[in-house]
Amino acid sequence: EAEVALVGRSNVGKSTLMREITGHTFDTGGKPGVTREPNHFDWTAEDFVVTDLPGFGFMSGVDEDRREQIKTDIVRYLEEYADNVLVGILVVDGKSVIDIIDRHSGPDEIPYDVEMYHFLRELDIPTVVAVNKMDKVDDRDERLNELCDRLGLLPPWKQWQETIAPITAKKGRIDPLNEAVRDHLHEQGRDD
Ligand code: GDP
């Protein structure tokens, strides 16, 4: 069955977003890194499943080896199922994403989020970046333009509405994401 895959650092609001798009309840208060296995759920009113991949990046109480293992598992999963994945959704925290990317950018360091974005592109998986927690962002356009810049997309972000979807999952404001996903499905002739 066709699927939409969700990836993102832990604590960006992936479980909250999953709950919003599937109508299922997810344990958001659990121990970080516990969701090792991909979870499959139906996207409400759509004919595909949503796969929630484990959160990656820094998690308190999770050691380096385990974090690397989680990342390796995600990469393997995506490589294996790339042909089946209609859209990849990279969830980021709009409030902190630029700081995190810039902190981890260097001559021999690529930030996870940027790496994951390019990895999905390399696998030919149409990708939407769901920029969550926009309720906490004041300089909205500036922030989204900066994100485009970091991902190698020429600002302004408004040119990239199929790729950049500002949302507030917690309040159910996810229309830009729904539209971006729909646009990608439409391009693949799956909007019937
Ligand atoms: P996950 O680790 O990526 O699954 O993240 P969770 O869904 O557990 O959310 C992490 C924290 O971010 C929780 O405290 C959520 O209530 C909060 N959160 C999620 N979405 C939003 C949002 O749109 N706005 C704000 N302000 N907080 C959010």
Residues whose N, C-alpha, C, O or C-beta is under 5 A from the ligand:
A	BS01	GDP	R9 S10 N11 V12 G13 K14 S15 T16 T28 G55 N132 K133 D135 K136 I167 T168 A169 K170 K171
